[in-house]
Amino acid sequence: MDTESAPAGGSETGAGGPGTEGAAAGGRPAVEPPPAPPAVAREVFGDRYDAAVRYTELLATSGVTRGLIGPREVPRLWDRHVLNCAVLAELLPAGTTLCDVGSGAGLPGIPVALARPDVSVTLLEPLLRRTTFLEEVVRELGLENVTVLRGRAEEMVGKLAVDVVTARAVAPMERLAGWGLPLLRPHGQMLALKGDSAEQELAESRAGLAKLGAVEWSVIAVGEGTLETSTRVVQVKVGESPGGVKAATRRAKAAARAGRAGSPARGADRGRTPRRRGR
């Protein structure tokens, strides 16, 4: 049984979107098939259309029963979740490396990977039950351009460097930038799906973004002309030296120390008092 709570750098809403965790009456999630794929899905996913259909089915079934997707989200999986995320692909140069921070059920990372086989995607997620689901999905869909990595964003500083960081419903903008920007290569960008709150969050975080090494930021719409409702994205670009690295490293070290301090002594795990060796 997964008893973990989401640490820093993890998704606040298991599926990477609002209202996506929950259960039906009686404590057991309802399972129903997803709606039929809209015609535009073939245009967005091309040769990987069948894989996108299967992914949506997995979200509607295993994703619900395992608490990653709320039952009420099933009827709108295509428009609100899968296609809403996939159109991020419009912003990605060829051959980009991407890290989806707090990936949850794989949103937006898996739809982007399906739409863009040339993009190398890392799904970064701290919770075991979610990474287990992600690994199963990646294996079943045969996504050779996707890697699942369990951990917090700040733990990956110095170990993982990418061109693009994505996130959806993970945290307020400034805090999210503190997790994501240190993972960027020089002149990289963070793409945060923020919906109707995009302008307000960006306005409230401008000073903090500048301190983190951001040199340009804006709210843009993607999927116009493809989706009925376009996806609103906060785009943050960094310069030659992405900031926040030292602060992220300090947070990771502090978390590691706290984890060690909270661990029981060896011997005590088995109900015994550790013996002191004689000299």
C-alpha angles and dihedrals in degrees: 000000000000109000097166124124120214110270127203112304092029130116117270091205111044096225095047093253142076120286095006102132124069147093137244123252112299094035096275118108116240115239121211132157117263119253119271112281114262117243092250090066090077090054094049099044102031111177090007095058093112090051090051090052090051092048090053090050090052091051090051094049117022091022091058099041091048094049100249096112127036115235091236090061095061097086090053100039094116102047102030100036121012102036092031087061100036094064089068083083088080089073098051124097118223115282095014122165113223137187119200104207116211089005096181106176091359100279120174096357101065097046089049091049090049093049094044115037089175092064118088107221129196116195106209114194130154101205120087098215090054096047088049090055092046093051091051092050094047091049095047094046093044094231103176092175093061131084124186115215125183115214149076121288094241090053090060097057108121091013101065127036122174142171095235136027119197131189138171125199092337104126144325112300101257094047091046090052090053088058099038109036095062088061093058128102117229111296092011126142140224119218114197121184104220108156118198093351094061100102095043094048092048093049091051094049104043096106092047092048091054091052089053093058099264113151101179136022137170145151114251135178123229130187094040108157090017105060128041089232116031122226117251114218134183106220116199120183125195130207132227093305116039109210136219094060096120093045092049091049091051091051091050092050092047091050091049091051091048090050093052092046090053095049117102118243117263104258090036087068087068096042095261133118110243111250121231113233116238120238 
